[in-house]
């Protein structure tokens, strides 16, 4: 029996996974695609954004949002039962796309494709790792181990093991294709330098493509990698470890009061993002006298706000993700204005 190809979209927080997935679904060209969206923390957000543009590709029940933690830690409890449900649907699927949490390690997920209930019915077509070119250019994640070592030598407060680097390294180690997102926000010289550094750490044959948020489905689907049969070559920082956790990261959910204006809300988000240890803010928030909430996407020093469609019903809350121990009370005060 033919196995359903599965594309795994991975990449660190705010890299642009959901944007790329939305673009893919709007260009489905008759394919029936099911989607699994994984969120770090207790509240979902990305699943709603995906549903808004999935009419061409997804039937009711074809989009599943998992919010019980990173999918790499809940394979048996969440992922395998979800795959079984999707693969057992009456209408055959042409493809499945999994958008992992930005903190997920791909390798435990890939290993699950060797489970008997999955292996005979699905295969990993490819692991697509989205890399934020702007974050690399600003040093929020780095490929320069020499620079990291120098920083640690100069500052005793810098941990020997950087949890952000560990996750990033594992996501790159599993890649069959690297998408360099936000490439329009970085100079051509900086992009060339980033691509050279990426090529030095990627497995031979892994392509790098630039993106401004959209790519043709033919670029992302049809890699035919069968990644589950090639695990030894994909060992990153965590190697063959079966046990791991995400104790280095935490998240909170905040429902801020309405702001007087978009600029006022932008200032609140910026203040929250500037708190020590905060990495990502996303969700919906309300502006006074506006019929629709604003969609909040914030990472690094960049805050993007846009109004949601009036007919789209979404929970109005903000998810804040950061390093363990970030000051949640300070973040709540900032978001309260």
KOLLO-419756 format. One record per residue (C-alpha): residue number from 1; residue in three letters; y, z, x. Coordinates in steps of 0.2 Angstrom, whole numbers, padded with zeros to 4 digits. Each point is the difference from the previous one (the first is absolute). Example, Ala and Ser with C-alpha at 12.3 -4.5 7.8 and 13.67 -1.06 7.14 Angstrom:
n  res  v  w  u
1  Ala  -0022  0039  0062
2  Ser  0017  -0003  0006
END
This chain:
n  res  v  w  u
1  Unk  0000  0000  0000
2  Unk  0017  -0004  0006
3  Unk  0010  0015  0006
4  Unk  0018  0003  -0005
5  Unk  0013  -0002  0015
6  Unk  0010  0016  0002
7  Unk  0017  0000  0009
8  Unk  0006  0016  0007
9  Unk  0019  0002  0002
10  Unk  0004  0014  0012
11  Unk  0016  0005  0009
12  Unk  0011  0015  0003
13  Unk  0011  0008  -0013
14  Unk  0014  -0012  -0006
15  Unk  -0007  -0015  0010
16  Unk  0000  -0011  -0016
17  Unk  -0018  0000  -0006
18  Unk  0005  0000  -0019
19  Unk  0013  -0013  0002
20  Unk  -0013  -0012  0008
21  Unk  -0013  0005  -0013
22  Unk  0013  -0004  -0014
23  Unk  0003  -0017  0008
24  Unk  -0018  -0004  0001
25  Unk  -0004  0004  -0018
26  Unk  0014  -0011  -0006
27  Unk  -0007  -0015  0009
28  Unk  -0018  0003  -0006
29  Unk  -0003  -0018  -0005
30  Unk  -0013  0004  -0013
31  Unk  -0009  0012  0011
32  Unk  -0006  0016  -0009
33  Unk  0005  0014  0012
34  Unk  -0004  0019  -0002
35  Unk  0011  0013  0009
36  Unk  -0003  0017  0007
37  Unk  0016  0009  0004
38  Unk  -0001  0016  0010
39  Unk  0014  0013  0001
40  Unk  0002  0015  0012
41  Unk  0004  0015  -0011
42  Unk  -0002  0005  -0019
43  Unk  0012  -0013  -0008
44  Unk  -0001  -0019  -0001
45  Unk  0013  -0013  0002
46  Unk  -0006  -0016  0008
47  Unk  -0013  -0003  -0014
48  Unk  0014  -0002  -0013
49  Unk  0009  -0012  0012
50  Unk  -0016  -0010  0001
51  Unk  -0003  -0001  -0018
52  Unk  0017  -0007  -0004
53  Unk  -0004  -0017  0009
54  Unk  -0019  -0001  -0002
55  Unk  -0001  -0009  -0017
56  Unk  -0006  -0016  0008
57  Unk  -0014  0008  0010
58  Unk  -0006  0016  -0008
59  Unk  -0008  0004  -0016
60  Unk  0002  0017  -0008
61  Unk  -0010  0012  0010
62  Unk  0001  -0010  0016
63  Unk  0013  0011  0008
64  Unk  -0005  0017  0005
65  Unk  0011  0013  0008
66  Unk  -0008  0014  0010
67  Unk  0012  0015  0003
68  Unk  -0013  0014  0006
69  Unk  0004  -0003  0018
70  Unk  -0002  -0013  0013
71  Unk  -0014  -0012  -0004
72  Unk  -0008  0003  0017
73  Unk  -0004  0018  -0005
74  Unk  -0006  -0003  -0017
75  Unk  -0012  -0014  0002
76  Unk  -0015  0008  -0009
77  Unk  0010  0008  -0014
78  Unk  0013  -0014  -0003
79  Unk  -0003  -0016  0009
80  Unk  -0018  -0004  -0003
81  Unk  0000  0004  -0019
82  Unk  0016  -0010  -0002
83  Unk  -0008  -0015  0009
84  Unk  -0016  0002  -0011
85  Unk  0011  -0001  -0016
86  Unk  0009  -0015  0006
87  Unk  -0015  -0010  0006
88  Unk  -0009  0004  -0016
89  Unk  0013  -0008  -0012
90  Unk  -0006  -0014  -0011
91  Unk  0012  -0013  0007
92  Unk  -0003  -0004  0018
93  Unk  0013  0004  0013
94  Unk  0006  -0013  0012
95  Unk  0007  0014  0012
96  Unk  0005  0018  0002
97  Unk  0015  0006  0009
98  Unk  0001  0018  0006
99  Unk  0017  0007  0004
100  Unk  -0003  0016  0010
101  Unk  0012  0015  0002
102  Unk  0011  -0002  0015
103  Unk  -0009  0014  0008
104  Unk  -0017  -0006  -0003
105  Unk  -0012  -0004  0015
106  Unk  -0009  -0016  -0004
107  Unk  -0016  0003  0009
108  Unk  -0008  0012  -0012
109  Unk  0004  -0012  -0015
110  Unk  -0008  -0014  0009
111  Unk  -0016  0010  0004
112  Unk  -0002  0002  -0019
113  Unk  -0003  -0018  -0002
114  Unk  -0017  0003  0008
115  Unk  -0005  0012  -0014
116  Unk  -0014  -0008  -0010
117  Unk  0010  0000  -0017
118  Unk  0014  -0010  0008
119  Unk  -0008  -0010  0014
120  Unk  -0010  -0012  -0011
121  Unk  0015  -0004  -0011
122  Unk  0015  0000  0011
123  Unk  0006  -0003  0018
124  Unk  0016  0003  0009
125  Unk  0008  -0017  0001
126  Unk  0013  0007  0012
127  Unk  0011  0014  0005
128  Unk  0018  -0004  -0001
129  Unk  0011  0012  0009
130  Unk  0019  0000  -0004
131  Unk  0011  0005  0014
132  Unk  0018  0005  -0003
133  Unk  0010  -0010  0013
134  Unk  0016  0010  -0003
135  Unk  -0009  0016  0002
136  Unk  -0007  -0006  0017
137  Unk  0017  -0006  0005
138  Unk  0007  0017  -0004
139  Unk  -0013  0010  0009
140  Unk  -0007  0008  -0016
141  Unk  -0017  -0006  0005
142  Unk  -0003  -0006  0017
143  Unk  -0013  -0010  0010
144  Unk  0007  0005  0017
145  Unk  -0011  0014  0006
146  Unk  0010  0002  0016
147  Unk  0016  0004  -0010
148  Unk  -0010  0012  -0011
149  Unk  -0007  0009  0016
150  Unk  0017  0001  0007
151  Unk  0008  0007  -0016
152  Unk  -0014  0014  0000
153  Unk  0003  0004  0018
154  Unk  0018  0002  -0002
155  Unk  -0001  0010  -0017
156  Unk  -0014  0014  -0001
157  Unk  0003  0000  -0019
158  Unk  -0008  -0017  -0002
159  Unk  -0018  0002  -0005
160  Unk  -0013  -0007  0012
161  Unk  -0008  -0009  -0014
162  Unk  0012  -0010  -0011
163  Unk  -0007  -0001  -0018
164  Unk  0010  -0015  -0004
165  Unk  -0006  -0009  0015
166  Unk  -0018  0005  -0003
167  Unk  0001  -0008  -0018
168  Unk  0009  -0015  0006
169  Unk  -0013  -0003  0014
170  Unk  -0014  0001  -0012
171  Unk  0008  -0012  -0012
172  Unk  0002  -0013  0014
173  Unk  -0017  0002  0007
174  Unk  -0008  -0005  -0016
175  Unk  0012  -0015  -0003
176  Unk  -0006  -0018  -0003
177  Unk  0017  -0006  -0003
178  Unk  0017  0009  0004
179  Unk  0015  -0004  -0011
180  Unk  0016  0004  0008
181  Unk  0011  0005  -0015
182  Unk  0019  0001  -0001
183  Unk  0001  -0012  0014
184  Unk  0016  -0007  -0007
185  Unk  0008  0017  0005
186  Unk  -0004  -0001  0018
187  Unk  0007  -0012  0013
188  Unk  -0011  -0014  0007
189  Unk  -0001  0008  0017
190  Unk  -0005  0016  -0007
191  Unk  -0013  -0008  -0011
192  Unk  -0007  -0010  0015
193  Unk  -0002  0017  0010
194  Unk  -0008  0008  -0014
195  Unk  -0013  -0014  -0002
196  Unk  -0004  0001  0019
197  Unk  -0003  0018  -0001
198  Unk  -0011  -0001  -0016
199  Unk  -0010  -0014  0008
200  Unk  -0004  0012  0015
201  Unk  -0008  0013  -0011
202  Unk  -0008  -0011  -0014
203  Unk  -0018  -0007  0001
204  Unk  -0002  -0018  0007
205  Unk  0003  -0012  -0014
206  Unk  0011  0010  -0012
207  Unk  0014  -0010  -0006
208  Unk  0018  0006  -0002
209  Unk  0011  -0007  -0014
210  Unk  0018  0004  -0004
211  Unk  0005  0004  -0018
212  Unk  0016  0003  -0010
213  Unk  -0011  0007  -0014
214  Unk  -0010  -0014  -0006
215  Unk  -0015  -0011  0007
216  Unk  -0011  -0013  -0008
217  Unk  -0017  0007  -0006
218  Unk  -0008  -0012  0011
219  Unk  0007  0010  0015
220  Unk  -0007  0016  -0006
221  Unk  -0016  -0005  -0009
222  Unk  -0014  -0009  0008
223  Unk  -0002  0008  0017
224  Unk  -0018  0002  -0002
225  Unk  -0001  0015  0012
226  Unk  -0014  0010  -0007
227  Unk  0008  0015  0008
228  Unk  -0013  0012  -0005
229  Unk  -0012  -0009  0012
230  Unk  0012  0002  0015
231  Unk  0004  0018  0000
232  Unk  -0003  0004  0018
233  Unk  0015  -0012  0005
234  Unk  0012  0009  -0012
235  Unk  -0001  0017  0007
236  Unk  0018  0007  0002
237  Unk  0006  0017  0004
238  Unk  -0013  0009  -0011
239  Unk  -0014  -0011  0007
240  Unk  -0016  0003  -0010
241  Unk  0005  0017  -0007
242  Unk  -0006  0002  -0018
243  Unk  0010  0016  -0003
244  Unk  0019  -0001  0001
245  Unk  0015  0007  -0011
246  Unk  0018  -0002  -0003
247  Unk  0006  0017  0004
248  Unk  0014  -0007  0010
249  Unk  0009  -0007  -0016
250  Unk  0005  0007  -0016
251  Unk  0009  -0007  -0016
252  Unk  0010  0007  -0015
253  Unk  0005  -0007  -0017
254  Unk  0018  0003  -0005
255  Unk  0008  -0005  -0017
256  Unk  0019  0000  0004
257  Unk  0013  0002  -0013
258  Unk  0010  -0017  -0004
259  Unk  0013  -0005  0012
260  Unk  0017  -0006  -0004
261  Unk  -0002  -0017  0008
262  Unk  -0011  -0010  0011
263  Unk  0010  0004  0015
264  Unk  -0002  0019  -0004
265  Unk  -0019  -0002  -0001
266  Unk  0000  -0010  0016
267  Unk  0009  0014  0009
268  Unk  -0013  0013  -0007
269  Unk  -0015  -0010  0006
270  Unk  0008  -0003  0017
271  Unk  0003  0019  0001
272  Unk  -0018  0003  -0004
273  Unk  -0006  -0013  0012
274  Unk  0010  0008  0014
275  Unk  -0009  0017  -0001
276  Unk  -0011  0004  0015
277  Unk  -0017  -0007  -0002
278  Unk  0003  -0010  -0016
279  Unk  -0008  -0018  0002
280  Unk  0001  -0008  -0017
281  Unk  0008  0002  -0018
282  Unk  -0005  -0011  -0014
283  Unk  -0001  0000  -0019
284  Unk  0012  -0001  -0015
285  Unk  0016  0009  -0003
286  Unk  0013  0000  -0014
287  Unk  0019  -0005  0000
288  Unk  0011  0006  -0013
289  Unk  0004  -0012  -0014
290  Unk  -0013  -0013  0006
291  Unk  -0014  -0006  -0011
292  Unk  -0012  -0002  0014
293  Unk  -0005  0011  0015
294  Unk  0003  -0005  0018
295  Unk  -0015  -0005  0011
296  Unk  0001  0010  0016
297  Unk  -0007  -0006  0016
298  Unk  0006  0009  0016
299  Unk  -0007  0001  0017
300  Unk  0008  0004  0017
301  Unk  0019  -0003  -0003
302  Unk  -0002  -0013  -0013
303  Unk  0002  0004  -0019
304  Unk  -0003  -0014  -0012
305  Unk  0004  0003  -0019
306  Unk  -0002  -0013  -0014
307  Unk  -0001  0002  -0019
308  Unk  -0017  0000  -0008
309  Unk  -0003  -0012  -0015
310  Unk  0005  0009  -0016
311  Unk  -0017  -0004  -0008
312  Unk  -0010  0008  0014
313  Unk  -0004  0019  -0003
314  Unk  -0002  0010  0016
315  Unk  0000  0018  0004
316  Unk  0016  0005  0007
317  Unk  -0003  0009  0016
318  Unk  0001  -0002  0018
319  Unk  -0014  0002  0013
320  Unk  0005  0007  0017
321  Unk  -0012  -0001  0014
322  Unk  0002  0007  0017
323  Unk  -0007  0010  0015
324  Unk  -0008  0016  -0004
325  Unk  0013  0014  -0002
326  Unk  0015  -0010  -0005
327  Unk  0012  0010  -0010
328  Unk  -0004  -0004  -0018
329  Unk  0014  0011  -0007
330  Unk  0013  -0009  0011
331  Unk  -0007  -0016  -0007
332  Unk  0001  0006  -0018
333  Unk  0018  0006  0003
334  Unk  0005  -0017  0007
335  Unk  -0008  -0010  -0014
336  Unk  0009  0012  -0013
337  Unk  0017  -0005  0008
END
